[in-house]
Amino acid sequence: MSIYRTRDGDVVDAVAFAHYGHEDMVEAVFAANPGLAARGPVLPSGVTIVLPERPARPAVQRLRLWGRE
């Protein structure tokens, strides 16, 4: 878990993209920060946002299409 303090004009999807490298975690950020969505799309400076850890990716099973390794 990380903590981010907003700067004037920050938006949650841009903060998530900057932290995680993609916007897939936006819903998790809102879930970890009750009331954040009520502040509107553009945040003022000084809002503390909890950035949760990414869930572990499931192991990928590789399929061998041909008999060779």
N, CA, C, O and CB atoms as a CASP TS submission, in Angstrom:
PFRMAT TS
TARGET T0000
AUTHOR 0000-0000-0000
METHOD Language model
MODEL 1
PARENT N/A
ATOM      1  N   MET     1       0.842  -1.172   0.000  1.00  0.00           N
ATOM      2  CA  MET     1       0.000   0.000   0.000  1.00  0.00           C
ATOM      3  C   MET     1       0.892   1.241   0.000  1.00  0.00           C
ATOM      4  O   MET     1       1.906   1.303   0.695  1.00  0.00           O
ATOM      5  CB  MET     1      -0.961  -0.005   1.218  1.00  0.00           C
ATOM      6  N   SER     2       0.488   2.212  -0.791  1.00  0.00           N
ATOM      7  CA  SER     2       1.199   3.493  -0.847  1.00  0.00           C
ATOM      8  C   SER     2       0.210   4.614  -0.566  1.00  0.00           C
ATOM      9  O   SER     2      -1.000   4.443  -0.717  1.00  0.00           O
ATOM     10  CB  SER     2       1.892   3.698  -2.233  1.00  0.00           C
ATOM     11  N   ILE     3       0.726   5.736  -0.167  1.00  0.00           N
ATOM     12  CA  ILE     3      -0.087   6.926   0.087  1.00  0.00           C
ATOM     13  C   ILE     3       0.335   8.001  -0.905  1.00  0.00           C
ATOM     14  O   ILE     3       1.526   8.214  -1.135  1.00  0.00           O
ATOM     15  CB  ILE     3       0.070   7.429   1.569  1.00  0.00           C
ATOM     16  N   TYR     4      -0.651   8.677  -1.491  1.00  0.00           N
ATOM     17  CA  TYR     4      -0.381   9.767  -2.425  1.00  0.00           C
ATOM     18  C   TYR     4      -1.148  10.991  -1.953  1.00  0.00           C
ATOM     19  O   TYR     4      -2.321  10.888  -1.592  1.00  0.00           O
ATOM     20  CB  TYR     4      -0.779   9.382  -3.890  1.00  0.00           C
ATOM     21  N   ARG     5      -0.509  12.128  -1.953  1.00  0.00           N
ATOM     22  CA  ARG     5      -1.174  13.394  -1.626  1.00  0.00           C
ATOM     23  C   ARG     5      -1.328  14.172  -2.932  1.00  0.00           C
ATOM     24  O   ARG     5      -0.353  14.432  -3.637  1.00  0.00           O
ATOM     25  CB  ARG     5      -0.359  14.228  -0.545  1.00  0.00           C
ATOM     26  N   THR     6      -2.568  14.534  -3.234  1.00  0.00           N
ATOM     27  CA  THR     6      -2.860  15.163  -4.524  1.00  0.00           C
ATOM     28  C   THR     6      -2.287  16.566  -4.634  1.00  0.00           C
ATOM     29  O   THR     6      -2.041  17.263  -3.650  1.00  0.00           O
ATOM     30  CB  THR     6      -4.350  15.210  -4.750  1.00  0.00           C
ATOM     31  N   ARG     7      -2.093  16.933  -5.888  1.00  0.00           N
ATOM     32  CA  ARG     7      -1.781  18.318  -6.253  1.00  0.00           C
ATOM     33  C   ARG     7      -3.024  18.871  -6.930  1.00  0.00           C
ATOM     34  O   ARG     7      -3.823  18.107  -7.470  1.00  0.00           O
ATOM     35  CB  ARG     7      -0.503  18.418  -7.197  1.00  0.00           C
ATOM     36  N   ASP     8      -3.195  20.156  -6.912  1.00  0.00           N
ATOM     37  CA  ASP     8      -4.378  20.778  -7.499  1.00  0.00           C
ATOM     38  C   ASP     8      -4.550  20.329  -8.947  1.00  0.00           C
ATOM     39  O   ASP     8      -3.632  20.455  -9.757  1.00  0.00           O
ATOM     40  CB  ASP     8      -4.279  22.315  -7.422  1.00  0.00           C
ATOM     41  N   GLY     9      -5.734  19.803  -9.265  1.00  0.00           N
ATOM     42  CA  GLY     9      -6.034  19.387 -10.630  1.00  0.00           C
ATOM     43  C   GLY     9      -5.822  17.910 -10.905  1.00  0.00           C
ATOM     44  O   GLY     9      -6.115  17.452 -12.009  1.00  0.00           O
ATOM     45  N   ASP    10      -5.319  17.142  -9.934  1.00  0.00           N
ATOM     46  CA  ASP    10      -5.148  15.699 -10.131  1.00  0.00           C
ATOM     47  C   ASP    10      -6.494  15.028 -10.366  1.00  0.00           C
ATOM     48  O   ASP    10      -7.517  15.462  -9.836  1.00  0.00           O
ATOM     49  CB  ASP    10      -4.443  15.064  -8.916  1.00  0.00           C
ATOM     50  N   VAL    11      -6.483  13.969 -11.163  1.00  0.00           N
ATOM     51  CA  VAL    11      -7.649  13.110 -11.355  1.00  0.00           C
ATOM     52  C   VAL    11      -7.218  11.684 -11.013  1.00  0.00           C
ATOM     53  O   VAL    11      -6.061  11.315 -11.218  1.00  0.00           O
ATOM     54  CB  VAL    11      -8.213  13.208 -12.833  1.00  0.00           C
ATOM     55  N   VAL    12      -8.146  10.889 -10.493  1.00  0.00           N
ATOM     56  CA  VAL    12      -7.802   9.568  -9.968  1.00  0.00           C
ATOM     57  C   VAL    12      -7.235   8.655 -11.045  1.00  0.00           C
ATOM     58  O   VAL    12      -6.270   7.936 -10.786  1.00  0.00           O
ATOM     59  CB  VAL    12      -9.022   8.923  -9.342  1.00  0.00           C
ATOM     60  N   ASP    13      -7.805   8.663 -12.243  1.00  0.00           N
ATOM     61  CA  ASP    13      -7.285   7.751 -13.272  1.00  0.00           C
ATOM     62  C   ASP    13      -5.853   8.096 -13.662  1.00  0.00           C
ATOM     63  O   ASP    13      -5.069   7.193 -13.956  1.00  0.00           O
ATOM     64  CB  ASP    13      -8.178   7.789 -14.511  1.00  0.00           C
ATOM     65  N   ALA    14      -5.496   9.359 -13.673  1.00  0.00           N
ATOM     66  CA  ALA    14      -4.116   9.748 -13.991  1.00  0.00           C
ATOM     67  C   ALA    14      -3.168   9.366 -12.850  1.00  0.00           C
ATOM     68  O   ALA    14      -2.034   8.958 -13.099  1.00  0.00           O
ATOM     69  CB  ALA    14      -4.033  11.268 -14.267  1.00  0.00           C
ATOM     70  N   VAL    15      -3.624   9.495 -11.609  1.00  0.00           N
ATOM     71  CA  VAL    15      -2.812   9.085 -10.462  1.00  0.00           C
ATOM     72  C   VAL    15      -2.581   7.576 -10.517  1.00  0.00           C
ATOM     73  O   VAL    15      -1.464   7.109 -10.296  1.00  0.00           O
ATOM     74  CB  VAL    15      -3.497   9.487  -9.122  1.00  0.00           C
ATOM     75  N   ALA    16      -3.636   6.816 -10.811  1.00  0.00           N
ATOM     76  CA  ALA    16      -3.512   5.357 -10.916  1.00  0.00           C
ATOM     77  C   ALA    16      -2.565   4.976 -12.046  1.00  0.00           C
ATOM     78  O   ALA    16      -1.736   4.079 -11.887  1.00  0.00           O
ATOM     79  CB  ALA    16      -4.891   4.710 -11.142  1.00  0.00           C
ATOM     80  N   PHE    17      -2.683   5.646 -13.179  1.00  0.00           N
ATOM     81  CA  PHE    17      -1.799   5.339 -14.308  1.00  0.00           C
ATOM     82  C   PHE    17      -0.342   5.636 -13.955  1.00  0.00           C
ATOM     83  O   PHE    17       0.549   4.850 -14.278  1.00  0.00           O
ATOM     84  CB  PHE    17      -2.217   6.144 -15.553  1.00  0.00           C
ATOM     85  N   ALA    18      -0.103   6.751 -13.303  1.00  0.00           N
ATOM     86  CA  ALA    18       1.269   7.111 -12.930  1.00  0.00           C
ATOM     87  C   ALA    18       1.857   6.113 -11.929  1.00  0.00           C
ATOM     88  O   ALA    18       3.049   5.811 -11.981  1.00  0.00           O
ATOM     89  CB  ALA    18       1.304   8.529 -12.338  1.00  0.00           C
ATOM     90  N   HIS    19       1.035   5.608 -11.030  1.00  0.00           N
ATOM     91  CA  HIS    19       1.528   4.692  -9.993  1.00  0.00           C
ATOM     92  C   HIS    19       1.651   3.251 -10.491  1.00  0.00           C
ATOM     93  O   HIS    19       2.650   2.582 -10.230  1.00  0.00           O
ATOM     94  CB  HIS    19       0.605   4.733  -8.786  1.00  0.00           C
ATOM     95  N   TYR    20       0.627   2.779 -11.210  1.00  0.00           N
ATOM     96  CA  TYR    20       0.579   1.368 -11.604  1.00  0.00           C
ATOM     97  C   TYR    20       1.027   1.111 -13.039  1.00  0.00           C
ATOM     98  O   TYR    20       1.354  -0.023 -13.390  1.00  0.00           O
ATOM     99  CB  TYR    20      -0.812   0.850 -11.428  1.00  0.00           C
ATOM    100  N   GLY    21       1.047   2.148 -13.869  1.00  0.00           N
ATOM    101  CA  GLY    21       1.417   1.954 -15.271  1.00  0.00           C
ATOM    102  C   GLY    21       0.235   1.632 -16.161  1.00  0.00           C
ATOM    103  O   GLY    21       0.402   1.426 -17.364  1.00  0.00           O
ATOM    104  N   HIS    22      -0.955   1.585 -15.589  1.00  0.00           N
ATOM    105  CA  HIS    22      -2.197   1.358 -16.336  1.00  0.00           C
ATOM    106  C   HIS    22      -3.351   1.844 -15.462  1.00  0.00           C
ATOM    107  O   HIS    22      -3.163   2.152 -14.285  1.00  0.00           O
ATOM    108  CB  HIS    22      -2.375  -0.169 -16.729  1.00  0.00           C
ATOM    109  N   GLU    23      -4.544   1.909 -16.048  1.00  0.00           N
ATOM    110  CA  GLU    23      -5.699   2.429 -15.316  1.00  0.00           C
ATOM    111  C   GLU    23      -6.603   1.329 -14.768  1.00  0.00           C
ATOM    112  O   GLU    23      -7.701   1.623 -14.296  1.00  0.00           O
ATOM    113  CB  GLU    23      -6.503   3.336 -16.211  1.00  0.00           C
ATOM    114  N   ASP    24      -6.170   0.071 -14.818  1.00  0.00           N
ATOM    115  CA  ASP    24      -7.006  -1.046 -14.378  1.00  0.00           C
ATOM    116  C   ASP    24      -7.312  -1.019 -12.881  1.00  0.00           C
ATOM    117  O   ASP    24      -8.236  -1.699 -12.434  1.00  0.00           O
ATOM    118  CB  ASP    24      -6.333  -2.346 -14.725  1.00  0.00           C
ATOM    119  N   MET    25      -6.572  -0.267 -12.120  1.00  0.00           N
ATOM    120  CA  MET    25      -6.735  -0.259 -10.663  1.00  0.00           C
ATOM    121  C   MET    25      -7.601   0.900 -10.155  1.00  0.00           C
ATOM    122  O   MET    25      -7.701   1.101  -8.945  1.00  0.00           O
ATOM    123  CB  MET    25      -5.377  -0.194 -10.004  1.00  0.00           C
ATOM    124  N   VAL    26      -8.219   1.656 -11.046  1.00  0.00           N
ATOM    125  CA  VAL    26      -9.002   2.824 -10.621  1.00  0.00           C
ATOM    126  C   VAL    26     -10.121   2.414  -9.667  1.00  0.00           C
ATOM    127  O   VAL    26     -10.325   3.065  -8.643  1.00  0.00           O
ATOM    128  CB  VAL    26      -9.592   3.551 -11.845  1.00  0.00           C
ATOM    129  N   GLU    27     -10.848   1.347  -9.989  1.00  0.00           N
ATOM    130  CA  GLU    27     -11.940   0.908  -9.116  1.00  0.00           C
ATOM    131  C   GLU    27     -11.416   0.486  -7.745  1.00  0.00           C
ATOM    132  O   GLU    27     -12.058   0.754  -6.730  1.00  0.00           O
ATOM    133  CB  GLU    27     -12.708  -0.253  -9.764  1.00  0.00           C
ATOM    134  N   ALA    28     -10.260  -0.168  -7.706  1.00  0.00           N
ATOM    135  CA  ALA    28      -9.662  -0.574  -6.430  1.00  0.00           C
ATOM    136  C   ALA    28      -9.250   0.653  -5.617  1.00  0.00           C
ATOM    137  O   ALA    28      -9.359   0.648  -4.391  1.00  0.00           O
ATOM    138  CB  ALA    28      -8.442  -1.490  -6.669  1.00  0.00           C
ATOM    139  N   VAL    29      -8.781   1.698  -6.288  1.00  0.00           N
ATOM    140  CA  VAL    29      -8.409   2.934  -5.592  1.00  0.00           C
ATOM    141  C   VAL    29      -9.650   3.568  -4.970  1.00  0.00           C
ATOM    142  O   VAL    29      -9.613   3.999  -3.817  1.00  0.00           O
ATOM    143  CB  VAL    29      -7.718   3.931  -6.564  1.00  0.00           C
ATOM    144  N   PHE    30     -10.748   3.629  -5.724  1.00  0.00           N
ATOM    145  CA  PHE    30     -11.988   4.172  -5.164  1.00  0.00           C
ATOM    146  C   PHE    30     -12.487   3.314  -4.004  1.00  0.00           C
ATOM    147  O   PHE    30     -12.972   3.849  -3.007  1.00  0.00           O
ATOM    148  CB  PHE    30     -13.071   4.270  -6.251  1.00  0.00           C
ATOM    149  N   ALA    31     -12.375   1.986  -4.121  1.00  0.00           N
ATOM    150  CA  ALA    31     -12.821   1.090  -3.047  1.00  0.00           C
ATOM    151  C   ALA    31     -11.991   1.287  -1.778  1.00  0.00           C
ATOM    152  O   ALA    31     -12.515   1.163  -0.671  1.00  0.00           O
ATOM    153  CB  ALA    31     -12.736  -0.375  -3.504  1.00  0.00           C
ATOM    154  N   ALA    32     -10.722   1.587  -1.930  1.00  0.00           N
ATOM    155  CA  ALA    32      -9.835   1.787  -0.779  1.00  0.00           C
ATOM    156  C   ALA    32      -9.984   3.175  -0.160  1.00  0.00           C
ATOM    157  O   ALA    32      -9.447   3.438   0.915  1.00  0.00           O
ATOM    158  CB  ALA    32      -8.392   1.570  -1.195  1.00  0.00           C
ATOM    159  N   ASN    33     -10.712   4.060  -0.839  1.00  0.00           N
ATOM    160  CA  ASN    33     -10.853   5.446  -0.388  1.00  0.00           C
ATOM    161  C   ASN    33     -12.322   5.859  -0.387  1.00  0.00           C
ATOM    162  O   ASN    33     -12.754   6.581  -1.286  1.00  0.00           O
ATOM    163  CB  ASN    33     -10.031   6.396  -1.284  1.00  0.00           C
ATOM    164  N   PRO    34     -13.101   5.415   0.608  1.00  0.00           N
ATOM    165  CA  PRO    34     -14.511   5.792   0.659  1.00  0.00           C
ATOM    166  C   PRO    34     -14.669   7.314   0.650  1.00  0.00           C
ATOM    167  O   PRO    34     -13.954   8.029   1.352  1.00  0.00           O
ATOM    168  CB  PRO    34     -15.180   5.195   1.908  1.00  0.00           C
ATOM    169  N   GLY    35     -15.604   7.788  -0.143  1.00  0.00           N
ATOM    170  CA  GLY    35     -15.864   9.222  -0.221  1.00  0.00           C
ATOM    171  C   GLY    35     -15.033   9.950  -1.256  1.00  0.00           C
ATOM    172  O   GLY    35     -15.283  11.124  -1.530  1.00  0.00           O
ATOM    173  N   LEU    36     -14.058   9.289  -1.833  1.00  0.00           N
ATOM    174  CA  LEU    36     -13.201   9.953  -2.821  1.00  0.00           C
ATOM    175  C   LEU    36     -13.991  10.347  -4.066  1.00  0.00           C
ATOM    176  O   LEU    36     -13.794  11.438  -4.601  1.00  0.00           O
ATOM    177  CB  LEU    36     -12.033   9.041  -3.212  1.00  0.00           C
ATOM    178  N   ALA    37     -14.872   9.482  -4.528  1.00  0.00           N
ATOM    179  CA  ALA    37     -15.659   9.772  -5.730  1.00  0.00           C
ATOM    180  C   ALA    37     -16.574  10.978  -5.520  1.00  0.00           C
ATOM    181  O   ALA    37     -16.872  11.702  -6.470  1.00  0.00           O
ATOM    182  CB  ALA    37     -16.492   8.548  -6.127  1.00  0.00           C
ATOM    183  N   ALA    38     -17.018  11.196  -4.289  1.00  0.00           N
ATOM    184  CA  ALA    38     -17.905  12.321  -3.991  1.00  0.00           C
ATOM    185  C   ALA    38     -17.202  13.666  -4.136  1.00  0.00           C
ATOM    186  O   ALA    38     -17.861  14.703  -4.211  1.00  0.00           O
ATOM    187  CB  ALA    38     -18.460  12.186  -2.587  1.00  0.00           C
ATOM    188  N   ARG    39     -15.881  13.659  -4.176  1.00  0.00           N
ATOM    189  CA  ARG    39     -15.122  14.911  -4.326  1.00  0.00           C
ATOM    190  C   ARG    39     -15.155  15.435  -5.754  1.00  0.00           C
ATOM    191  O   ARG    39     -14.755  16.571  -6.009  1.00  0.00           O
ATOM    192  CB  ARG    39     -13.676  14.703  -3.895  1.00  0.00           C
ATOM    193  N   GLY    40     -15.630  14.615  -6.686  1.00  0.00           N
ATOM    194  CA  GLY    40     -15.692  15.033  -8.083  1.00  0.00           C
ATOM    195  C   GLY    40     -14.494  14.534  -8.860  1.00  0.00           C
ATOM    196  O   GLY    40     -13.566  13.962  -8.287  1.00  0.00           O
ATOM    197  N   PRO    41     -14.511  14.752 -10.179  1.00  0.00           N
ATOM    198  CA  PRO    41     -13.446  14.202 -11.020  1.00  0.00           C
ATOM    199  C   PRO    41     -12.093  14.888 -10.860  1.00  0.00           C
ATOM    200  O   PRO    41     -11.056  14.234 -10.970  1.00  0.00           O
ATOM    201  CB  PRO    41     -13.858  14.281 -12.446  1.00  0.00           C
ATOM    202  N   VAL    42     -12.086  16.183 -10.603  1.00  0.00           N
ATOM    203  CA  VAL    42     -10.829  16.927 -10.456  1.00  0.00           C
ATOM    204  C   VAL    42     -10.640  17.229  -8.975  1.00  0.00           C
ATOM    205  O   VAL    42     -11.478  17.874  -8.344  1.00  0.00           O
ATOM    206  CB  VAL    42     -10.833  18.255 -11.312  1.00  0.00           C
ATOM    207  N   LEU    43      -9.523  16.750  -8.433  1.00  0.00           N
ATOM    208  CA  LEU    43      -9.288  16.854  -6.992  1.00  0.00           C
ATOM    209  C   LEU    43      -8.472  18.098  -6.631  1.00  0.00           C
ATOM    210  O   LEU    43      -7.609  18.524  -7.398  1.00  0.00           O
ATOM    211  CB  LEU    43      -8.572  15.605  -6.489  1.00  0.00           C
ATOM    212  N   PRO    44      -8.749  18.673  -5.468  1.00  0.00           N
ATOM    213  CA  PRO    44      -7.924  19.783  -4.991  1.00  0.00           C
ATOM    214  C   PRO    44      -6.613  19.245  -4.423  1.00  0.00           C
ATOM    215  O   PRO    44      -6.449  18.035  -4.264  1.00  0.00           O
ATOM    216  CB  PRO    44      -8.681  20.613  -3.920  1.00  0.00           C
ATOM    217  N   SER    45      -5.707  20.125  -4.127  1.00  0.00           N
ATOM    218  CA  SER    45      -4.439  19.686  -3.531  1.00  0.00           C
ATOM    219  C   SER    45      -4.665  19.264  -2.082  1.00  0.00           C
ATOM    220  O   SER    45      -5.561  19.762  -1.400  1.00  0.00           O
ATOM    221  CB  SER    45      -3.373  20.814  -3.607  1.00  0.00           C
ATOM    222  N   GLY    46      -3.825  18.332  -1.632  1.00  0.00           N
ATOM    223  CA  GLY    46      -3.849  17.923  -0.239  1.00  0.00           C
ATOM    224  C   GLY    46      -4.746  16.759   0.115  1.00  0.00           C
ATOM    225  O   GLY    46      -4.836  16.392   1.287  1.00  0.00           O
ATOM    226  N   VAL    47      -5.418  16.162  -0.868  1.00  0.00           N
ATOM    227  CA  VAL    47      -6.256  14.999  -0.582  1.00  0.00           C
ATOM    228  C   VAL    47      -5.344  13.777  -0.485  1.00  0.00           C
ATOM    229  O   VAL    47      -4.533  13.532  -1.379  1.00  0.00           O
ATOM    230  CB  VAL    47      -7.364  14.799  -1.687  1.00  0.00           C
ATOM    231  N   THR    48      -5.475  13.018   0.592  1.00  0.00           N
ATOM    232  CA  THR    48      -4.673  11.812   0.772  1.00  0.00           C
ATOM    233  C   THR    48      -5.398  10.637   0.136  1.00  0.00           C
ATOM    234  O   THR    48      -6.558  10.368   0.451  1.00  0.00           O
ATOM    235  CB  THR    48      -4.396  11.542   2.277  1.00  0.00           C
ATOM    236  N   ILE    49      -4.707   9.939  -0.762  1.00  0.00           N
ATOM    237  CA  ILE    49      -5.276   8.784  -1.455  1.00  0.00           C
ATOM    238  C   ILE    49      -4.447   7.553  -1.105  1.00  0.00           C
ATOM    239  O   ILE    49      -3.221   7.560  -1.215  1.00  0.00           O
ATOM    240  CB  ILE    49      -5.314   9.012  -3.004  1.00  0.00           C
ATOM    241  N   VAL    50      -5.136   6.501  -0.683  1.00  0.00           N
ATOM    242  CA  VAL    50      -4.488   5.214  -0.441  1.00  0.00           C
ATOM    243  C   VAL    50      -4.439   4.467  -1.770  1.00  0.00           C
ATOM    244  O   VAL    50      -5.465   4.284  -2.425  1.00  0.00           O
ATOM    245  CB  VAL    50      -5.248   4.377   0.661  1.00  0.00           C
ATOM    246  N   LEU    51      -3.247   4.038  -2.161  1.00  0.00           N
ATOM    247  CA  LEU    51      -3.069   3.267  -3.391  1.00  0.00           C
ATOM    248  C   LEU    51      -2.803   1.818  -2.985  1.00  0.00           C
ATOM    249  O   LEU    51      -1.703   1.491  -2.540  1.00  0.00           O
ATOM    250  CB  LEU    51      -1.891   3.846  -4.279  1.00  0.00           C
ATOM    251  N   PRO    52      -3.812   0.944  -3.138  1.00  0.00           N
ATOM    252  CA  PRO    52      -3.656  -0.437  -2.682  1.00  0.00           C
ATOM    253  C   PRO    52      -2.656  -1.217  -3.526  1.00  0.00           C
ATOM    254  O   PRO    52      -2.322  -0.826  -4.644  1.00  0.00           O
ATOM    255  CB  PRO    52      -4.995  -1.142  -2.700  1.00  0.00           C
ATOM    256  N   GLU    53      -2.186  -2.327  -2.964  1.00  0.00           N
ATOM    257  CA  GLU    53      -1.284  -3.211  -3.703  1.00  0.00           C
ATOM    258  C   GLU    53      -2.041  -3.855  -4.859  1.00  0.00           C
ATOM    259  O   GLU    53      -3.250  -4.077  -4.786  1.00  0.00           O
ATOM    260  CB  GLU    53      -0.680  -4.299  -2.770  1.00  0.00           C
ATOM    261  N   ARG    54      -1.315  -4.145  -5.907  1.00  0.00           N
ATOM    262  CA  ARG    54      -1.910  -4.891  -7.018  1.00  0.00           C
ATOM    263  C   ARG    54      -2.160  -6.326  -6.576  1.00  0.00           C
ATOM    264  O   ARG    54      -1.350  -6.902  -5.850  1.00  0.00           O
ATOM    265  CB  ARG    54      -0.992  -4.855  -8.275  1.00  0.00           C
ATOM    266  N   PRO    55      -3.283  -6.911  -7.010  1.00  0.00           N
ATOM    267  CA  PRO    55      -3.479  -8.326  -6.697  1.00  0.00           C
ATOM    268  C   PRO    55      -2.456  -9.170  -7.455  1.00  0.00           C
ATOM    269  O   PRO    55      -2.021  -8.812  -8.549  1.00  0.00           O
ATOM    270  CB  PRO    55      -4.923  -8.774  -7.050  1.00  0.00           C
ATOM    271  N   ALA    56      -2.089 -10.282  -6.858  1.00  0.00           N
ATOM    272  CA  ALA    56      -1.124 -11.171  -7.512  1.00  0.00           C
ATOM    273  C   ALA    56      -1.736 -11.730  -8.792  1.00  0.00           C
ATOM    274  O   ALA    56      -2.914 -12.087  -8.828  1.00  0.00           O
ATOM    275  CB  ALA    56      -0.694 -12.327  -6.561  1.00  0.00           C
ATOM    276  N   ARG    57      -0.933 -11.800  -9.820  1.00  0.00           N
ATOM    277  CA  ARG    57      -1.410 -12.382 -11.077  1.00  0.00           C
ATOM    278  C   ARG    57      -1.402 -13.901 -10.963  1.00  0.00           C
ATOM    279  O   ARG    57      -0.465 -14.482 -10.415  1.00  0.00           O
ATOM    280  CB  ARG    57      -0.536 -11.915 -12.277  1.00  0.00           C
ATOM    281  N   PRO    58      -2.435 -14.535 -11.477  1.00  0.00           N
ATOM    282  CA  PRO    58      -2.444 -15.995 -11.430  1.00  0.00           C
ATOM    283  C   PRO    58      -1.356 -16.562 -12.333  1.00  0.00           C
ATOM    284  O   PRO    58      -0.997 -15.967 -13.349  1.00  0.00           O
ATOM    285  CB  PRO    58      -3.822 -16.543 -11.842  1.00  0.00           C
ATOM    286  N   ALA    59      -0.844 -17.718 -11.945  1.00  0.00           N
ATOM    287  CA  ALA    59       0.184 -18.375 -12.759  1.00  0.00           C
ATOM    288  C   ALA    59      -0.414 -18.757 -14.109  1.00  0.00           C
ATOM    289  O   ALA    59      -1.556 -19.208 -14.194  1.00  0.00           O
ATOM    290  CB  ALA    59       0.754 -19.634 -12.034  1.00  0.00           C
ATOM    291  N   VAL    60       0.363 -18.571 -15.139  1.00  0.00           N
ATOM    292  CA  VAL    60      -0.090 -18.883 -16.490  1.00  0.00           C
ATOM    293  C   VAL    60       0.433 -20.254 -16.869  1.00  0.00           C
ATOM    294  O   VAL    60       1.631 -20.522 -16.788  1.00  0.00           O
ATOM    295  CB  VAL    60       0.381 -17.807 -17.511  1.00  0.00           C
ATOM    296  N   GLN    61      -0.477 -21.114 -17.281  1.00  0.00           N
ATOM    297  CA  GLN    61      -0.065 -22.437 -17.729  1.00  0.00           C
ATOM    298  C   GLN    61       0.233 -22.350 -19.218  1.00  0.00           C
ATOM    299  O   GLN    61      -0.616 -21.930 -20.005  1.00  0.00           O
ATOM    300  CB  GLN    61      -1.162 -23.515 -17.429  1.00  0.00           C
ATOM    301  N   ARG    62       1.421 -22.740 -19.594  1.00  0.00           N
ATOM    302  CA  ARG    62       1.811 -22.684 -20.998  1.00  0.00           C
ATOM    303  C   ARG    62       1.456 -23.993 -21.679  1.00  0.00           C
ATOM    304  O   ARG    62       1.701 -25.078 -21.152  1.00  0.00           O
ATOM    305  CB  ARG    62       3.319 -22.390 -21.140  1.00  0.00           C
ATOM    306  N   LEU    63       0.884 -23.867 -22.837  1.00  0.00           N
ATOM    307  CA  LEU    63       0.537 -25.034 -23.630  1.00  0.00           C
ATOM    308  C   LEU    63       1.583 -25.240 -24.704  1.00  0.00           C
ATOM    309  O   LEU    63       2.005 -24.288 -25.361  1.00  0.00           O
ATOM    310  CB  LEU    63      -0.861 -24.886 -24.254  1.00  0.00           C
ATOM    311  N   ARG    64       1.996 -26.463 -24.880  1.00  0.00           N
ATOM    312  CA  ARG    64       2.971 -26.788 -25.910  1.00  0.00           C
ATOM    313  C   ARG    64       2.197 -27.286 -27.129  1.00  0.00           C
ATOM    314  O   ARG    64       1.521 -28.313 -27.064  1.00  0.00           O
ATOM    315  CB  ARG    64       4.011 -27.861 -25.407  1.00  0.00           C
ATOM    316  N   LEU    65       2.299 -26.562 -28.233  1.00  0.00           N
ATOM    317  CA  LEU    65       1.579 -26.936 -29.445  1.00  0.00           C
ATOM    318  C   LEU    65       2.305 -28.006 -30.241  1.00  0.00           C
ATOM    319  O   LEU    65       1.678 -28.788 -30.956  1.00  0.00           O
ATOM    320  CB  LEU    65       1.361 -25.722 -30.309  1.00  0.00           C
ATOM    321  N   TRP    66       3.601 -28.041 -30.120  1.00  0.00           N
ATOM    322  CA  TRP    66       4.406 -29.000 -30.867  1.00  0.00           C
ATOM    323  C   TRP    66       5.165 -29.866 -29.881  1.00  0.00           C
ATOM    324  O   TRP    66       5.310 -29.482 -28.720  1.00  0.00           O
ATOM    325  CB  TRP    66       5.381 -28.285 -31.842  1.00  0.00           C
ATOM    326  N   GLY    67       5.645 -31.003 -30.297  1.00  0.00           N
ATOM    327  CA  GLY    67       6.315 -31.951 -29.418  1.00  0.00           C
ATOM    328  C   GLY    67       7.682 -31.516 -28.940  1.00  0.00           C
ATOM    329  O   GLY    67       8.228 -32.134 -28.026  1.00  0.00           O
ATOM    330  N   ARG    68       8.252 -30.486 -29.516  1.00  0.00           N
ATOM    331  CA  ARG    68       9.595 -30.032 -29.129  1.00  0.00           C
ATOM    332  C   ARG    68       9.546 -29.137 -27.906  1.00  0.00           C
ATOM    333  O   ARG    68       8.533 -28.508 -27.598  1.00  0.00           O
ATOM    334  CB  ARG    68      10.262 -29.290 -30.283  1.00  0.00           C
ATOM    335  N   GLU    69      10.686 -29.104 -27.220  1.00  0.00           N
ATOM    336  CA  GLU    69      10.787 -28.198 -26.068  1.00  0.00           C
ATOM    337  C   GLU    69      11.502 -26.941 -26.441  1.00  0.00           C
ATOM    338  O   GLU    69      11.682 -26.060 -25.600  1.00  0.00           O
ATOM    339  CB  GLU    69      11.498 -28.866 -24.909  1.00  0.00           C
TER
END
